[in-house]
Amino acid sequence: MTGYLTLKEMAQVYRANNALLRARMSELRTALRTSRDDAEREQLKQRVSVLNTIYREGRETAVYMERYYVGRRRRHGQTSPHPAGQ
């Protein structure tokens, strides 16, 4: 092992982190539904919004990493499941 992650492995890490973000957003939304304090509700909405942005960017990055070599193979006419040299 070289100590480096492949893009596919990095995508898996992003997806695992996104699962944690989704769980936290769910907790915050539950707190939002039960909160009666307007200031607290606003703070919770803002936190969910920020986490949702991070979640969306993480998801997009994971998809990009998962598809990185597929797009390169198409552009270069390769049909092998692995780029040259791998």
N, C-alpha and C positions, 0 to 999 in steps of 0.2 A: 504494500500500500504506500502510495506516495504522500499521503496527507492532504491531498487536494480532492475536492468534490467535483464530480461531473456536473454539467448543467442540469441533467435529469435528477441527480441527487439533491442539488440545490433547490430545484423546484419542489421536491418532496418536503424539504425543510420549510419552505415558504408555505406550503399547504398545511403542514402541521401547526405552524404559527397562526395561520388564518383560522384554524379550528379553535384555538385559544381565544382569538379575537372575537369570533362569533359567540363563544360561550360568555365572554365578558359583556358583550353588547346585550345579550339576552338578560343577564343579571341586571344591567343598568336599566333596561326597558321595564323589567319587573319593578324595580325601585321607582321608576318614573310613574308607573301606573298607581302605585300605592302612596306616593308622596302627596302631601297636602300643602306643602310649603312652596310658594311660587318661586322663590330664589333657588331653592334646591332643585326644583323641576327644571328650571332654565339651565342650571349647571349640568344636570344629568343629560338634558337634550344636547348640550354642547359637547359633552364627553362622548356620547353616542355618535354624533356627527363626525368628530375627529377620528374615532376608531373605525367608523364606516369608510372614511377616506383611506385610511391605512390598509384596511381589509381589501378594498377594491384595488388599490395599487399593488398589493401583494398578490392578489389573484391574477391580475394582468401580467405581472412579472413572471409568475409561475408558468402561465400558459406560454409566454414568450420563450422561456427557457426550455420548456418541453418540446416546443415546435421549432427550435432554432435550427437544428440540423436537417429537419425535414425540408424547410424552405431552401436551405443551401443546396441540398441534393437536387431539388427540382430546378433551381437556377443553373446548375452545372451539369444537368443531364445524368446524374448518377441514379442507379436503381438499387444499389446495395443498401441494406439497412444501416450500414455504418459508413461514415465519411472515410475517404482515403487515409490510410495511415493509422486507423484506430482498430 
